[in-house]
Amino acid sequence: MTENEIGKIVERQRAFFRSGATLNVDYRIRALEKLRRCIRENEKEIARALYKDLGKSAFESYMCETGLVLDELGYMLRHARAFSREKRVQTPLAQFASRSFQKPSPYGVTLVMSPWNYPFLLTLDPLVDAIAAGNTVVLKPSAYSPYTGELIGKLVAECFPKKYVAVITGGRAENACLLRERFDFIFFTGSQSVGKEVMRKAAEHLTPVALELGGKSPCIVERSADLKLAARRIVFGKFLNCGQTCVAPDYICCDRGIKDALVSELKKELIRQYGRKPLENPGYGKIINEKHFDRICGLLDKNKVICGGESRRETLQIEPVIMDNVTYEDAVMKEEIFGPVLPVMTYDSLDKMLKEINEGPHPLALYIFTKNPSVAKKVTSLCSFGGGCVNDTVIHLATSHMGFGGFGESGMGAYHGRAGFDAFSHYKSIVDKKLWLDLPMRYQPYRESYEKLLHLFLK
């Protein structure tokens, strides 16, 4: 799509937003209901597209993408009307008589740029929140997941006119054109490097942004942990979608005294969940493209691989890998892995290890496995991270009752449920002053007799 065509779509959406049509909550609800019906009718097509792009099974596609979008839709359909109401707040005595309230208002024309790893979920979830809040939306799916992107374009065209919701396909050229446009809000999910560019371009128009980025999310296993259950849940979270998950446990940091027992349980779990030949498992997916396949393979140190590691370039598959005796000097610890490679590090002092985590970039997620509540409290209090779990992995993002987002280098802003509605809304603070009383003390000329009243009201 050319820059001129993109510009016209943005202009039409701005005109449509200014018409006031999306301010009507019933209009928003009808739009969400139509989208939900369309998704339900096309579940099989969605699963096929995700299989073509990432090799996901139909079960995993519904569990991690389609089902979560439908859950967010259901939540917003139940709550959008309440979220859209004005909220009355207390009025200071000095402003008597008046009514003070906050009015949620949509930003206007918004841009949602989504990644390839969960291409349906991470495109449609922000769309749901944006529509619920009353915005128009330009969607830009990743070019790396073309089958899902094409299907999203088809579904959106069936549900909405382009002046309301439009899908722009393409690659870097289209991304650059979009970022030159003036939007009222930009929601971006992707890498830190691209997130910085999005923020730079948004700053030219002083456009607010939400950035959902990534990072090296640590998984701490303390000596009191239930190792069998910890291994099961770590393997699930790490190798889901072949490790191509922004909140996957990037690496394990465990007490030195339990490391061998933990590694033994991890090996058992890999066989239990994926079989002795994972590349033959129809439920195990693939790496998105050759570029990422080569990058992940380049992170492996064969001298430290103790489990897995077989790969097939023709199918872009890499077996789940466990690496032992890893240090911060290894290549696998220099960047976010975003693949099926699990490094295992050890610590002798929990306090020292937490200090090392805090000295690095703030991770998107953090996981702690322990039976000791005081340890869990200490770790979740002292460490800086976006979100996480105690005695589990990744599930904290699969709810509409908590906001999900990053912190520092892993992003800014949050969404899902109420947090998603708030992310796409501006709250106007308004005082409705009554006409039947007008306190004279604020007007010139100031009188000494009013000074005591002023100190009474403002203290």
C-alpha positions as a LaTeX table, in Angstrom:
\begin{tabular}{lrrr}
\hline
Residue & $x$ (\AA) & $y$ (\AA) & $z$ (\AA) \\
\hline
Met1 & 0.00 & 0.00 & 0.00 \\
Thr2 & 1.34 & 3.44 & $-0.95$ \\
Glu3 & 1.89 & 6.35 & 1.43 \\
Asn4 & $-0.95$ & 8.21 & $-0.28$ \\
Glu5 & $-3.37$ & 5.31 & 0.24 \\
Ile6 & $-2.38$ & 5.00 & 3.89 \\
Gly7 & $-2.83$ & 8.75 & 4.37 \\
Lys8 & $-6.35$ & 8.61 & 2.92 \\
Ile9 & $-7.33$ & 5.77 & 5.29 \\
Val10 & $-6.13$ & 7.80 & 8.27 \\
Glu11 & $-8.00$ & 10.90 & 7.01 \\
Arg12 & $-11.24$ & 8.93 & 6.57 \\
Gln13 & $-10.90$ & 7.44 & 10.04 \\
Arg14 & $-10.34$ & 10.88 & 11.54 \\
Ala15 & $-13.46$ & 12.22 & 9.82 \\
Phe16 & $-15.46$ & 9.22 & 11.01 \\
Phe17 & $-14.24$ & 9.62 & 14.59 \\
Arg18 & $-15.13$ & 13.32 & 14.54 \\
Ser19 & $-18.64$ & 12.42 & 13.42 \\
Gly20 & $-19.18$ & 11.10 & 16.95 \\
Ala21 & $-20.43$ & 7.67 & 15.86 \\
Thr22 & $-18.00$ & 5.75 & 18.06 \\
Leu23 & $-18.91$ & 7.75 & 21.17 \\
Asn24 & $-22.17$ & 5.80 & 21.35 \\
Val25 & $-21.58$ & 2.83 & 23.67 \\
Asp26 & $-24.30$ & 0.78 & 21.96 \\
Tyr27 & $-22.44$ & 1.24 & 18.68 \\
Arg28 & $-19.24$ & $-0.09$ & 20.27 \\
Ile29 & $-21.03$ & $-3.08$ & 21.77 \\
Arg30 & $-22.64$ & $-3.99$ & 18.46 \\
Ala31 & $-19.20$ & $-3.82$ & 16.81 \\
Leu32 & $-17.72$ & $-6.15$ & 19.44 \\
Glu33 & $-20.61$ & $-8.59$ & 19.11 \\
Lys34 & $-20.14$ & $-8.70$ & 15.35 \\
Leu35 & $-16.43$ & $-9.37$ & 15.76 \\
Arg36 & $-17.13$ & $-12.17$ & 18.24 \\
Arg37 & $-19.58$ & $-13.87$ & 15.89 \\
Cys38 & $-17.09$ & $-13.63$ & 13.04 \\
Ile39 & $-14.27$ & $-15.19$ & 15.08 \\
Arg40 & $-16.49$ & $-18.04$ & 16.26 \\
Glu41 & $-17.57$ & $-18.77$ & 12.69 \\
Asn42 & $-13.95$ & $-18.84$ & 11.48 \\
Glu43 & $-12.19$ & $-20.79$ & 14.24 \\
Lys44 & $-10.99$ & $-23.48$ & 11.83 \\
Glu45 & $-9.66$ & $-20.94$ & 9.34 \\
Ile46 & $-7.80$ & $-19.16$ & 12.16 \\
Ala47 & $-6.24$ & $-22.45$ & 13.29 \\
Arg48 & $-5.17$ & $-23.24$ & 9.71 \\
Ala49 & $-3.51$ & $-19.85$ & 9.28 \\
Leu50 & $-1.62$ & $-20.20$ & 12.57 \\
Tyr51 & $-0.49$ & $-23.68$ & 11.56 \\
Lys52 & 0.86 & $-22.38$ & 8.25 \\
Asp53 & 2.74 & $-19.53$ & 9.93 \\
Leu54 & 4.02 & $-21.21$ & 13.10 \\
Gly55 & 3.11 & $-24.88$ & 12.97 \\
Lys56 & 0.72 & $-24.50$ & 15.91 \\
Ser57 & $-1.73$ & $-27.28$ & 16.60 \\
Ala58 & $-5.45$ & $-26.47$ & 16.65 \\
Phe59 & $-5.44$ & $-27.10$ & 20.42 \\
Glu60 & $-2.62$ & $-24.64$ & 21.07 \\
Ser61 & $-4.10$ & $-22.08$ & 18.65 \\
Tyr62 & $-7.35$ & $-22.00$ & 20.57 \\
Met63 & $-5.74$ & $-22.18$ & 24.03 \\
Cys64 & $-3.21$ & $-19.41$ & 23.41 \\
Glu65 & $-4.82$ & $-17.22$ & 20.76 \\
Thr66 & $-8.43$ & $-17.59$ & 19.61 \\
Gly67 & $-9.82$ & $-18.55$ & 23.01 \\
Leu68 & $-8.05$ & $-15.68$ & 24.77 \\
Val69 & $-9.39$ & $-13.17$ & 22.23 \\
Leu70 & $-12.92$ & $-14.50$ & 22.76 \\
Asp71 & $-12.40$ & $-14.23$ & 26.52 \\
Glu72 & $-11.35$ & $-10.57$ & 26.18 \\
Leu73 & $-14.35$ & $-9.92$ & 23.93 \\
Gly74 & $-16.69$ & $-11.46$ & 26.50 \\
Tyr75 & $-15.17$ & $-9.40$ & 29.28 \\
Met76 & $-15.51$ & $-6.15$ & 27.35 \\
Leu77 & $-19.07$ & $-6.90$ & 26.30 \\
Arg78 & $-19.95$ & $-7.34$ & 29.97 \\
His79 & $-18.12$ & $-4.27$ & 31.21 \\
Ala80 & $-17.77$ & $-1.69$ & 28.42 \\
Arg81 & $-20.96$ & 0.12 & 29.39 \\
Ala82 & $-19.87$ & 0.48 & 33.02 \\
Phe83 & $-16.33$ & 1.48 & 32.04 \\
Ser84 & $-17.72$ & 4.22 & 29.76 \\
Arg85 & $-19.74$ & 5.97 & 32.47 \\
Glu86 & $-18.66$ & 9.18 & 34.09 \\
Lys87 & $-17.24$ & 8.67 & 37.56 \\
Arg88 & $-18.17$ & 11.21 & 40.20 \\
Val89 & $-15.38$ & 12.25 & 42.58 \\
Gln90 & $-15.27$ & 14.34 & 45.72 \\
Thr91 & $-15.40$ & 18.12 & 45.32 \\
Pro92 & $-13.24$ & 20.33 & 47.57 \\
Leu93 & $-15.16$ & 22.61 & 49.94 \\
Ala94 & $-13.56$ & 25.65 & 48.29 \\
Gln95 & $-15.38$ & 24.74 & 45.02 \\
Phe96 & $-18.83$ & 24.55 & 46.59 \\
Ala97 & $-21.33$ & 24.28 & 44.97 \\
Ser98 & $-20.31$ & 22.04 & 42.09 \\
Arg99 & $-20.09$ & 18.47 & 40.84 \\
Ser100 & $-16.70$ & 16.96 & 39.96 \\
Phe101 & $-16.36$ & 13.96 & 37.68 \\
Gln102 & $-14.02$ & 12.12 & 35.36 \\
Lys103 & $-15.21$ & 11.37 & 31.85 \\
Pro104 & $-13.52$ & 8.55 & 29.89 \\
Ser105 & $-12.99$ & 9.61 & 26.30 \\
Pro106 & $-11.41$ & 7.77 & 23.36 \\
Tyr107 & $-8.14$ & 9.07 & 21.99 \\
Gly108 & $-9.39$ & 9.04 & 18.40 \\
Val109 & $-7.51$ & 7.44 & 15.52 \\
Thr110 & $-5.25$ & 4.73 & 16.91 \\
Leu111 & $-2.54$ & 2.53 & 15.42 \\
Val112 & $-1.97$ & $-1.06$ & 16.59 \\
Met113 & 1.27 & $-2.68$ & 15.39 \\
Ser114 & 1.51 & $-6.37$ & 16.26 \\
Pro115 & 4.22 & $-9.08$ & 16.15 \\
Trp116 & 4.41 & $-12.49$ & 14.50 \\
Asn117 & 4.74 & $-14.84$ & 17.48 \\
Tyr118 & 1.07 & $-14.70$ & 18.56 \\
Pro119 & $-0.22$ & $-12.91$ & 15.48 \\
Phe120 & $-3.95$ & $-13.36$ & 16.07 \\
Leu121 & $-3.99$ & $-12.73$ & 19.83 \\
Leu122 & $-1.65$ & $-9.75$ & 19.83 \\
Thr123 & $-3.51$ & $-8.05$ & 16.98 \\
Leu124 & $-7.08$ & $-8.70$ & 18.08 \\
Asp125 & $-6.74$ & $-8.18$ & 21.85 \\
Pro126 & $-5.67$ & $-4.52$ & 21.50 \\
Leu127 & $-8.35$ & $-4.08$ & 18.81 \\
Val128 & $-11.03$ & $-5.24$ & 21.25 \\
Asp129 & $-9.83$ & $-2.78$ & 23.90 \\
Ala130 & $-9.59$ & 0.08 & 21.39 \\
Ile131 & $-13.12$ & $-0.49$ & 20.06 \\
Ala132 & $-14.54$ & $-0.81$ & 23.58 \\
Ala133 & $-13.02$ & 2.56 & 24.45 \\
Gly134 & $-14.54$ & 4.20 & 21.34 \\
Asn135 & $-11.59$ & 4.62 & 18.98 \\
Thr136 & $-11.09$ & 3.96 & 15.30 \\
Val137 & $-8.20$ & 1.59 & 14.58 \\
Val138 & $-5.55$ & 0.99 & 11.95 \\
Leu139 & $-4.12$ & $-2.51$ & 12.36 \\
Lys140 & $-0.65$ & $-3.44$ & 11.12 \\
Pro141 & 0.07 & $-7.19$ & 11.50 \\
Ser142 & 3.59 & $-8.49$ & 11.07 \\
Ala143 & 4.76 & $-9.41$ & 7.58 \\
Tyr144 & 6.47 & $-12.48$ & 9.10 \\
Ser145 & 3.08 & $-14.18$ & 9.71 \\
Pro146 & 1.47 & $-13.59$ & 6.29 \\
Tyr147 & $-1.27$ & $-16.24$ & 6.45 \\
Thr148 & $-2.65$ & $-14.94$ & 9.73 \\
Gly149 & $-2.25$ & $-11.34$ & 8.59 \\
Glu150 & $-4.18$ & $-12.04$ & 5.41 \\
Leu151 & $-6.97$ & $-13.76$ & 7.37 \\
Ile152 & $-7.17$ & $-10.88$ & 9.86 \\
Gly153 & $-7.60$ & $-8.52$ & 6.91 \\
Lys154 & $-10.43$ & $-10.66$ & 5.56 \\
Leu155 & $-12.23$ & $-10.93$ & 8.93 \\
Val156 & $-11.89$ & $-7.24$ & 9.71 \\
Ala157 & $-13.22$ & $-6.29$ & 6.25 \\
Glu158 & $-16.28$ & $-8.48$ & 6.91 \\
Cys159 & $-16.95$ & $-6.80$ & 10.25 \\
Phe160 & $-16.05$ & $-3.12$ & 9.79 \\
Pro161 & $-15.81$ & $-0.41$ & 7.16 \\
Lys162 & $-12.28$ & 0.89 & 6.62 \\
Lys163 & $-13.26$ & 4.26 & 8.05 \\
Tyr164 & $-13.70$ & 2.43 & 11.38 \\
Val165 & $-11.13$ & $-0.40$ & 11.37 \\
Ala166 & $-8.59$ & $-0.95$ & 8.58 \\
Val167 & $-5.82$ & $-3.51$ & 8.12 \\
Ile168 & $-2.55$ & $-2.49$ & 6.44 \\
Thr169 & $-0.40$ & $-5.40$ & 5.29 \\
Gly170 & 3.18 & $-5.23$ & 4.10 \\
Gly171 & 6.62 & $-4.82$ & 5.62 \\
Arg172 & 9.07 & $-2.12$ & 6.59 \\
Ala173 & 7.99 & 0.34 & 3.89 \\
Glu174 & 4.40 & 0.30 & 5.14 \\
Asn175 & 5.59 & 0.53 & 8.77 \\
Ala176 & 7.62 & 3.63 & 7.90 \\
Cys177 & 4.66 & 5.23 & 6.13 \\
Leu178 & 2.38 & 4.57 & 9.08 \\
Leu179 & 4.82 & 6.06 & 11.57 \\
Arg180 & 5.00 & 9.25 & 9.53 \\
Glu181 & 1.25 & 9.71 & 9.97 \\
Arg182 & $-0.21$ & 11.55 & 12.94 \\
Phe183 & $-2.15$ & 9.17 & 15.15 \\
Asp184 & $-3.79$ & 9.98 & 18.46 \\
Phe185 & $-2.39$ & 6.87 & 20.15 \\
Ile186 & 0.02 & 4.09 & 19.13 \\
Phe187 & 0.01 & 0.59 & 20.61 \\
Phe188 & 3.09 & $-1.43$ & 19.67 \\
Thr189 & 4.08 & $-5.00$ & 20.54 \\
Gly190 & 7.47 & $-6.23$ & 19.42 \\
Ser191 & 11.21 & $-5.94$ & 19.94 \\
Gln192 & 12.97 & $-3.29$ & 21.98 \\
Ser193 & 14.89 & $-1.99$ & 18.95 \\
Val194 & 11.73 & $-1.38$ & 16.91 \\
Gly195 & 9.95 & $-0.06$ & 20.01 \\
Lys196 & 12.57 & 2.67 & 20.32 \\
Glu197 & 11.98 & 3.68 & 16.69 \\
Val198 & 8.21 & 3.76 & 17.24 \\
Met199 & 8.72 & 6.01 & 20.25 \\
Arg200 & 11.05 & 8.32 & 18.30 \\
Lys201 & 8.52 & 8.72 & 15.49 \\
Ala202 & 5.61 & 9.19 & 17.91 \\
Ala203 & 7.55 & 11.94 & 19.68 \\
Glu204 & 7.52 & 14.03 & 16.49 \\
His205 & 3.76 & 14.41 & 16.92 \\
Leu206 & 3.78 & 14.11 & 20.74 \\
Thr207 & 1.65 & 10.99 & 20.29 \\
Pro208 & 1.20 & 8.86 & 23.44 \\
Val209 & 2.31 & 5.25 & 23.14 \\
Ala210 & 2.00 & 1.89 & 24.83 \\
Leu211 & 4.99 & $-0.37$ & 24.22 \\
Glu212 & 4.81 & $-4.09$ & 24.93 \\
Leu213 & 8.41 & $-5.25$ & 24.51 \\
Gly214 & 10.45 & $-8.21$ & 25.71 \\
Gly215 & 13.57 & $-9.03$ & 27.68 \\
Lys216 & 15.35 & $-11.85$ & 29.45 \\
Ser217 & 12.76 & $-13.09$ & 31.94 \\
Pro218 & 14.40 & $-15.04$ & 34.78 \\
Cys219 & 12.96 & $-18.15$ & 36.36 \\
Ile220 & 14.23 & $-18.59$ & 39.91 \\
Val221 & 14.04 & $-22.01$ & 41.53 \\
Glu222 & 14.70 & $-21.81$ & 45.25 \\
Arg223 & 15.85 & $-24.86$ & 47.24 \\
Ser224 & 12.44 & $-25.44$ & 48.87 \\
Ala225 & 10.63 & $-25.69$ & 45.51 \\
Asp226 & 8.59 & $-28.71$ & 44.44 \\
Leu227 & 11.04 & $-29.70$ & 41.70 \\
Lys228 & 8.78 & $-32.12$ & 39.85 \\
Leu229 & 5.95 & $-29.59$ & 39.54 \\
Ala230 & 8.38 & $-26.75$ & 38.86 \\
Ala231 & 9.93 & $-28.70$ & 35.97 \\
Arg232 & 6.51 & $-29.47$ & 34.49 \\
Arg233 & 5.41 & $-25.86$ & 34.57 \\
Ile234 & 8.75 & $-24.47$ & 33.38 \\
Val235 & 8.83 & $-26.83$ & 30.39 \\
Phe236 & 5.26 & $-25.83$ & 29.52 \\
Gly237 & 5.98 & $-22.09$ & 29.65 \\
Lys238 & 9.41 & $-22.23$ & 28.04 \\
Phe239 & 8.68 & $-24.43$ & 25.04 \\
Leu240 & 5.14 & $-23.23$ & 24.30 \\
Asn241 & 5.17 & $-21.93$ & 20.71 \\
Cys242 & 8.75 & $-23.24$ & 20.46 \\
Gly243 & 9.90 & $-20.65$ & 22.98 \\
Gln244 & 8.69 & $-17.79$ & 20.78 \\
Thr245 & 6.79 & $-16.17$ & 23.64 \\
Cys246 & 7.65 & $-12.74$ & 25.05 \\
Val247 & 7.01 & $-13.89$ & 28.64 \\
Ala248 & 8.65 & $-17.32$ & 28.32 \\
Pro249 & 11.15 & $-18.10$ & 31.10 \\
Asp250 & 14.31 & $-17.02$ & 29.32 \\
Tyr251 & 16.69 & $-18.79$ & 31.70 \\
Ile252 & 16.67 & $-20.69$ & 34.98 \\
Cys253 & 18.60 & $-19.48$ & 38.01 \\
Cys254 & 18.48 & $-22.18$ & 40.68 \\
Asp255 & 20.08 & $-22.92$ & 44.02 \\
Arg256 & 23.31 & $-24.80$ & 43.37 \\
Gly257 & 22.32 & $-27.56$ & 45.78 \\
Ile258 & 19.24 & $-28.60$ & 43.79 \\
Lys259 & 20.52 & $-28.06$ & 40.26 \\
Asp260 & 21.20 & $-31.70$ & 39.38 \\
Ala261 & 17.81 & $-32.83$ & 40.70 \\
Leu262 & 16.04 & $-30.04$ & 38.82 \\
Val263 & 17.82 & $-30.84$ & 35.53 \\
Ser264 & 16.85 & $-34.48$ & 35.93 \\
Glu265 & 13.19 & $-33.52$ & 36.34 \\
Leu266 & 13.39 & $-31.14$ & 33.36 \\
Lys267 & 14.66 & $-33.96$ & 31.15 \\
Lys268 & 11.82 & $-36.21$ & 32.28 \\
Glu269 & 9.28 & $-33.51$ & 31.56 \\
Leu270 & 10.61 & $-32.91$ & 28.06 \\
Ile271 & 10.05 & $-36.58$ & 27.26 \\
Arg272 & 6.65 & $-36.61$ & 28.97 \\
Gln273 & 5.35 & $-33.52$ & 27.17 \\
Tyr274 & 7.06 & $-33.78$ & 23.78 \\
Gly275 & 8.18 & $-37.41$ & 23.46 \\
Arg276 & 11.63 & $-38.81$ & 22.76 \\
Lys277 & 11.54 & $-37.35$ & 19.24 \\
Pro278 & 9.99 & $-33.87$ & 19.57 \\
Leu279 & 10.49 & $-33.10$ & 15.88 \\
Glu280 & 8.10 & $-35.95$ & 15.10 \\
Asn281 & 5.49 & $-34.57$ & 17.50 \\
Pro282 & 2.60 & $-33.03$ & 15.47 \\
Gly283 & 1.86 & $-30.68$ & 18.37 \\
Tyr284 & 5.33 & $-29.14$ & 18.30 \\
Gly285 & 5.60 & $-26.11$ & 16.02 \\
Lys286 & 8.39 & $-24.39$ & 14.13 \\
Ile287 & 10.55 & $-21.31$ & 14.09 \\
Ile288 & 8.98 & $-18.43$ & 12.18 \\
Asn289 & 11.68 & $-18.10$ & 9.47 \\
Glu290 & 15.27 & $-18.89$ & 8.49 \\
Lys291 & 16.64 & $-15.66$ & 9.96 \\
His292 & 15.43 & $-16.56$ & 13.44 \\
Phe293 & 16.30 & $-20.24$ & 12.95 \\
Asp294 & 19.93 & $-19.32$ & 12.25 \\
Arg295 & 20.03 & $-16.80$ & 15.10 \\
Ile296 & 18.82 & $-19.38$ & 17.65 \\
Cys297 & 21.20 & $-22.06$ & 16.38 \\
Gly298 & 24.01 & $-19.53$ & 16.74 \\
Leu299 & 23.29 & $-19.18$ & 20.46 \\
Leu300 & 24.01 & $-22.84$ & 21.18 \\
Asp301 & 27.25 & $-24.00$ & 22.77 \\
Lys302 & 27.42 & $-27.72$ & 21.98 \\
Asn303 & 29.77 & $-28.27$ & 24.91 \\
Lys304 & 27.03 & $-27.11$ & 27.27 \\
Val305 & 24.02 & $-28.77$ & 25.62 \\
Ile306 & 22.93 & $-31.64$ & 27.86 \\
Cys307 & 19.56 & $-32.40$ & 26.27 \\
Gly308 & 18.06 & $-31.97$ & 22.79 \\
Gly309 & 19.39 & $-29.68$ & 20.12 \\
Glu310 & 18.60 & $-31.57$ & 16.94 \\
Ser311 & 17.38 & $-29.26$ & 14.17 \\
Arg312 & 15.87 & $-29.45$ & 10.68 \\
Arg313 & 16.41 & $-26.48$ & 8.44 \\
Glu314 & 13.91 & $-27.72$ & 5.83 \\
Thr315 & 11.05 & $-27.57$ & 8.38 \\
Leu316 & 12.54 & $-24.75$ & 10.51 \\
Gln317 & 12.37 & $-26.91$ & 13.62 \\
Ile318 & 14.71 & $-26.98$ & 16.62 \\
Glu319 & 14.36 & $-29.59$ & 19.33 \\
Pro320 & 13.89 & $-28.31$ & 22.90 \\
Val321 & 17.36 & $-27.67$ & 24.30 \\
Ile322 & 18.69 & $-27.58$ & 27.86 \\
Met323 & 22.10 & $-25.99$ & 28.43 \\
Asp324 & 23.97 & $-26.49$ & 31.71 \\
Asn325 & 26.80 & $-24.59$ & 33.46 \\
Val326 & 25.82 & $-21.39$ & 31.67 \\
Thr327 & 27.32 & $-18.04$ & 32.71 \\
Tyr328 & 26.58 & $-14.43$ & 31.80 \\
Glu329 & 29.50 & $-14.62$ & 29.35 \\
Asp330 & 27.77 & $-17.16$ & 27.11 \\
Ala331 & 26.16 & $-15.97$ & 23.88 \\
Val332 & 22.81 & $-17.34$ & 25.00 \\
Met333 & 22.81 & $-14.84$ & 27.90 \\
Lys334 & 23.63 & $-11.81$ & 25.77 \\
Glu335 & 20.18 & $-11.41$ & 24.20 \\
Glu336 & 16.58 & $-12.52$ & 24.56 \\
Ile337 & 16.52 & $-16.10$ & 23.27 \\
Phe338 & 12.98 & $-16.21$ & 21.85 \\
Gly339 & 13.40 & $-19.86$ & 20.96 \\
Pro340 & 13.41 & $-23.39$ & 22.44 \\
Val341 & 16.69 & $-23.06$ & 24.37 \\
Leu342 & 16.70 & $-23.20$ & 28.18 \\
Pro343 & 19.98 & $-22.19$ & 29.89 \\
Val344 & 20.45 & $-23.27$ & 33.51 \\
Met345 & 22.49 & $-21.07$ & 35.84 \\
Thr346 & 23.10 & $-21.52$ & 39.57 \\
Tyr347 & 23.46 & $-19.27$ & 42.58 \\
Asp348 & 24.93 & $-19.66$ & 46.06 \\
Ser349 & 23.40 & $-16.50$ & 47.51 \\
Leu350 & 19.81 & $-15.55$ & 46.72 \\
Asp351 & 20.47 & $-11.92$ & 47.68 \\
Lys352 & 23.47 & $-11.67$ & 45.34 \\
Met353 & 21.51 & $-13.25$ & 42.49 \\
Leu354 & 18.60 & $-10.81$ & 42.97 \\
Lys355 & 21.11 & $-7.94$ & 42.92 \\
Glu356 & 22.47 & $-9.19$ & 39.58 \\
Ile357 & 18.95 & $-9.36$ & 38.10 \\
Asn358 & 18.19 & $-5.81$ & 39.24 \\
Glu359 & 21.44 & $-4.51$ & 37.77 \\
Gly360 & 20.36 & $-5.67$ & 34.30 \\
Pro361 & 17.52 & $-4.42$ & 32.10 \\
His362 & 14.08 & $-4.79$ & 33.69 \\
Pro363 & 12.54 & $-8.06$ & 32.44 \\
Leu364 & 9.00 & $-8.34$ & 31.13 \\
Ala365 & 8.32 & $-11.30$ & 33.44 \\
Leu366 & 9.83 & $-12.99$ & 36.48 \\
Tyr367 & 9.02 & $-16.40$ & 37.95 \\
Ile368 & 9.85 & $-17.77$ & 41.39 \\
Phe369 & 9.37 & $-21.39$ & 42.46 \\
Thr370 & 9.41 & $-21.87$ & 46.22 \\
Lys371 & 7.40 & $-23.31$ & 49.09 \\
Asn372 & 8.57 & $-20.49$ & 51.35 \\
Pro373 & 6.10 & $-17.53$ & 51.33 \\
Ser374 & 8.71 & $-15.17$ & 52.74 \\
Val375 & 11.06 & $-15.96$ & 49.84 \\
Ala376 & 8.26 & $-15.37$ & 47.32 \\
Lys377 & 7.45 & $-12.04$ & 48.98 \\
Lys378 & 11.10 & $-11.02$ & 49.04 \\
Val379 & 11.69 & $-11.80$ & 45.37 \\
Thr380 & 8.48 & $-10.17$ & 44.11 \\
Ser381 & 9.13 & $-7.09$ & 46.27 \\
Leu382 & 12.83 & $-6.53$ & 45.60 \\
Cys383 & 12.97 & $-7.29$ & 41.88 \\
Ser384 & 11.77 & $-4.88$ & 39.20 \\
Phe385 & 9.76 & $-6.55$ & 36.42 \\
Gly386 & 6.53 & $-6.23$ & 34.45 \\
Gly387 & 4.56 & $-9.18$ & 35.86 \\
Gly388 & 4.99 & $-12.81$ & 36.70 \\
Cys389 & 4.01 & $-15.86$ & 38.73 \\
Val390 & 4.80 & $-17.62$ & 41.97 \\
Asn391 & 5.11 & $-21.37$ & 41.30 \\
Asp392 & 4.01 & $-21.16$ & 37.66 \\
Thr393 & 4.91 & $-19.53$ & 34.35 \\
Val394 & 3.23 & $-17.35$ & 31.67 \\
Ile395 & $-0.36$ & $-17.70$ & 32.96 \\
His396 & $-0.43$ & $-14.18$ & 34.44 \\
Leu397 & $-1.17$ & $-12.74$ & 31.00 \\
Ala398 & $-4.15$ & $-15.04$ & 30.36 \\
Thr399 & $-6.69$ & $-13.00$ & 32.32 \\
Ser400 & $-8.81$ & $-9.91$ & 31.70 \\
His401 & $-8.88$ & $-9.13$ & 35.44 \\
Met402 & $-5.27$ & $-7.85$ & 35.61 \\
Gly403 & $-3.35$ & $-5.52$ & 33.39 \\
Phe404 & $-0.43$ & $-6.95$ & 31.44 \\
Gly405 & 2.56 & $-4.85$ & 30.48 \\
Gly406 & 6.25 & $-4.17$ & 30.78 \\
Phe407 & 8.43 & $-1.91$ & 32.88 \\
Gly408 & 11.50 & 0.07 & 31.89 \\
Glu409 & 13.29 & $-1.66$ & 29.03 \\
Ser410 & 10.49 & $-4.21$ & 28.69 \\
Gly411 & 7.88 & $-1.59$ & 27.85 \\
Met412 & 5.40 & 0.92 & 29.18 \\
Gly413 & 1.66 & 0.85 & 29.64 \\
Ala414 & $-0.63$ & $-2.13$ & 30.21 \\
Tyr415 & $-3.70$ & $-3.71$ & 28.67 \\
His416 & $-6.25$ & $-6.55$ & 29.11 \\
Gly417 & $-9.63$ & $-5.89$ & 30.66 \\
Arg418 & $-10.05$ & $-2.58$ & 32.49 \\
Ala419 & $-6.38$ & $-1.75$ & 31.95 \\
Gly420 & $-6.93$ & $-2.14$ & 28.18 \\
Phe421 & $-9.94$ & 0.17 & 28.22 \\
Asp422 & $-7.92$ & 2.72 & 30.20 \\
Ala423 & $-4.93$ & 2.39 & 27.85 \\
Phe424 & $-7.05$ & 3.53 & 24.90 \\
Ser425 & $-8.85$ & 6.25 & 26.86 \\
His426 & $-8.14$ & 9.76 & 28.03 \\
Tyr427 & $-9.87$ & 10.74 & 31.28 \\
Lys428 & $-11.19$ & 14.28 & 31.25 \\
Ser429 & $-11.41$ & 15.84 & 34.72 \\
Ile430 & $-14.42$ & 18.18 & 34.79 \\
Val431 & $-15.99$ & 20.48 & 37.38 \\
Asp432 & $-19.64$ & 21.37 & 36.78 \\
Lys433 & $-20.09$ & 24.60 & 38.78 \\
Lys434 & $-23.60$ & 25.55 & 39.89 \\
Leu435 & $-25.05$ & 28.96 & 39.15 \\
Trp436 & $-27.04$ & 29.53 & 42.33 \\
Leu437 & $-24.03$ & 30.34 & 44.57 \\
Asp438 & $-20.82$ & 32.23 & 43.87 \\
Leu439 & $-18.31$ & 32.58 & 46.71 \\
Pro440 & $-16.78$ & 36.07 & 46.44 \\
Met441 & $-13.47$ & 35.50 & 48.23 \\
Arg442 & $-11.49$ & 34.42 & 45.15 \\
Tyr443 & $-12.10$ & 37.66 & 43.28 \\
Gln444 & $-10.06$ & 40.85 & 43.36 \\
Pro445 & $-9.77$ & 43.02 & 45.33 \\
Tyr446 & $-8.63$ & 40.55 & 47.99 \\
Arg447 & $-9.88$ & 41.28 & 51.50 \\
Glu448 & $-8.25$ & 40.57 & 54.81 \\
Ser449 & $-11.54$ & 39.24 & 56.15 \\
Tyr450 & $-11.45$ & 36.38 & 53.65 \\
Glu451 & $-7.97$ & 35.23 & 54.62 \\
Lys452 & $-9.10$ & 33.01 & 57.49 \\
Leu453 & $-11.66$ & 31.36 & 55.22 \\
Leu454 & $-9.00$ & 30.79 & 52.58 \\
His455 & $-6.75$ & 29.03 & 55.14 \\
Leu456 & $-9.72$ & 26.99 & 56.33 \\
Phe457 & $-10.54$ & 25.78 & 52.83 \\
Leu458 & $-6.95$ & 25.23 & 51.65 \\
Lys459 & $-4.84$ & 23.41 & 54.21 \\
\hline
\end{tabular}
